[in-house]
């Protein structure tokens, strides 16, 4: 196997990783919309949707792993030639922001929601608390999707 073939395998793997991450984010967004709809109609159905949502972080982790391994492989093969280009530096920073945003904001809001829903003490599960979390999760999803869109555009057009 020559270096060009290895590079193309790494590139395909890189695209799969990025697409997996973006797809998991989009699925998370859609399932959260379904969760809120079901939760307000029948809490048991909403909780079933929330349980399904708990599987998506593993998919996101697989995407991140594929993205990083293939990215390092391509950088090694090309001797870091892309690392000097502006589009790549912006893309790299955005991917780091996507990962950190997912860990810090997305995960934190999901944990707050699960904790709030698990706490059945009087005065909890207040609509205002749920609405705040719902808004934060929606903002998180929209920002992630926008960041992924910018990463895809930068990757395709490779602006300098």
C-alpha positions in Angstrom: 0.0 0.0 0.0 1.5 3.3 -1.0 1.2 6.6 0.9 -1.4 8.0 -1.5 -3.7 5.1 -0.9 -3.2 5.4 2.9 -3.9 9.1 2.6 -7.2 8.5 0.8 -8.2 5.8 3.4 -7.5 8.4 6.1 -9.4 11.0 4.3 -12.5 8.8 3.9 -12.2 7.9 7.6 -11.9 11.6 8.4 -15.1 12.4 6.5 -16.9 9.4 8.2 -15.8 10.7 11.6 -16.9 14.2 10.9 -20.2 13.1 9.4 -20.8 10.7 12.3 -20.3 13.6 14.8 -22.6 15.9 12.8 -25.2 13.2 12.3 -25.2 12.3 16.0 -25.7 16.0 16.8 -28.6 16.3 14.3 -30.2 13.1 15.7 -29.8 14.4 19.2 -31.6 17.6 18.2 -34.4 15.8 16.5 -34.8 13.3 19.4 -34.8 16.2 22.0 -37.6 17.9 20.1 -39.5 14.5 20.2 -38.7 14.2 23.9 -40.2 17.6 24.8 -43.3 16.8 22.7 -43.8 13.4 24.3 -42.9 14.6 27.8 -45.6 17.2 27.8 -48.2 14.7 26.5 -47.2 11.6 28.5 -44.1 11.6 30.7 -43.5 7.9 30.4 -43.1 8.2 26.6 -40.9 11.2 27.0 -38.6 9.3 29.4 -38.4 6.5 26.8 -37.1 9.0 24.2 -34.7 10.4 26.8 -33.4 6.9 27.4 -32.7 6.5 23.6 -30.8 9.8 23.7 -28.4 8.3 26.2 -26.9 6.2 23.5 -25.8 9.1 21.2 -22.7 10.2 23.2 -21.1 6.9 22.4 -21.7 7.5 18.7 -20.2 11.0 19.1 -17.2 9.5 20.8 -16.6 7.1 17.9 -16.8 10.0 15.5 -14.3 12.1 17.5 -11.9 9.1 17.7 -12.1 8.5 13.9 -11.7 12.2 13.2 -8.6 12.5 15.4 -6.9 9.4 14.3 -7.4 10.0 10.6 -6.5 13.7 11.0 -3.2 12.8 12.6 -2.5 10.2 10.0 -3.1 12.7 7.1 -1.0 15.3 8.8 1.8 12.8 9.2 1.6 11.7 5.5 1.5 15.3 4.2 4.2 16.4 6.7 1.7 19.0 8.1 1.3 20.9 4.9 -2.4 21.7 5.7 -1.5 22.9 9.1 0.0 26.1 7.6 -3.2 27.0 5.8 -5.7 29.4 7.2 -8.8 27.4 6.4 -7.3 24.4 8.2 -6.4 26.4 11.3 -10.0 27.8 11.5 -11.4 24.3 10.9 -9.2 22.8 13.6 -10.3 25.5 16.1 -13.9 25.0 15.3 -13.7 21.2 15.8 -12.1 21.8 19.2 -14.9 24.3 20.0 -17.5 21.7 18.9 -15.9 19.0 21.1 -15.6 21.4 24.1 -19.1 22.8 23.6 -20.5 19.3 23.6 -18.6 18.3 26.8 -19.2 21.6 28.7 -22.6 22.9 27.6 -24.4 19.9 26.0 -23.4 17.3 28.6 -24.0 19.7 31.5 -27.5 20.6 30.3 -28.4 17.0 29.7 -27.2 16.0 33.2 -29.2 18.9 34.7 -32.3 17.7 32.8 -31.9 14.1 34.0 -31.3 15.2 37.5 -34.3 17.5 37.5 -36.6 14.8 36.1 -35.3 12.2 38.6 -35.9 14.5 41.5 -39.6 14.0 42.5 -39.5 16.1 45.6 -42.2 18.8 46.0 -41.4 22.0 44.2 -39.1 20.4 41.7 -39.8 19.9 38.0 -41.0 23.4 37.8 -41.9 24.5 34.3 -39.6 27.5 34.5 -36.6 25.3 35.2 -37.5 22.9 32.4 -38.0 25.8 30.0 -34.6 27.2 30.8 -32.9 23.8 30.2 -35.0 23.3 27.0 -33.8 26.7 25.7 -30.2 26.0 26.6 -30.3 22.6 24.9 -31.9 24.1 21.8 -29.2 26.9 21.7 -26.5 24.2 22.1 -27.9 22.1 19.2 -28.3 25.1 16.9 -24.8 26.4 17.6 -23.3 22.9 17.1 -25.1 22.4 13.8 -23.9 25.9 12.6 -20.3 25.1 13.6 -20.5 21.8 11.7 -21.8 23.6 8.6 -18.9 26.0 8.7 -16.4 23.1 9.2 -17.9 21.4 6.1 -17.8 24.5 4.0 -14.2 25.2 5.0 -13.2 21.6 4.3 -14.8 21.7 0.8 -13.7 25.1 -0.4 -10.4 25.4 1.5 -10.3 29.2 1.6 -6.9 30.8 2.1 
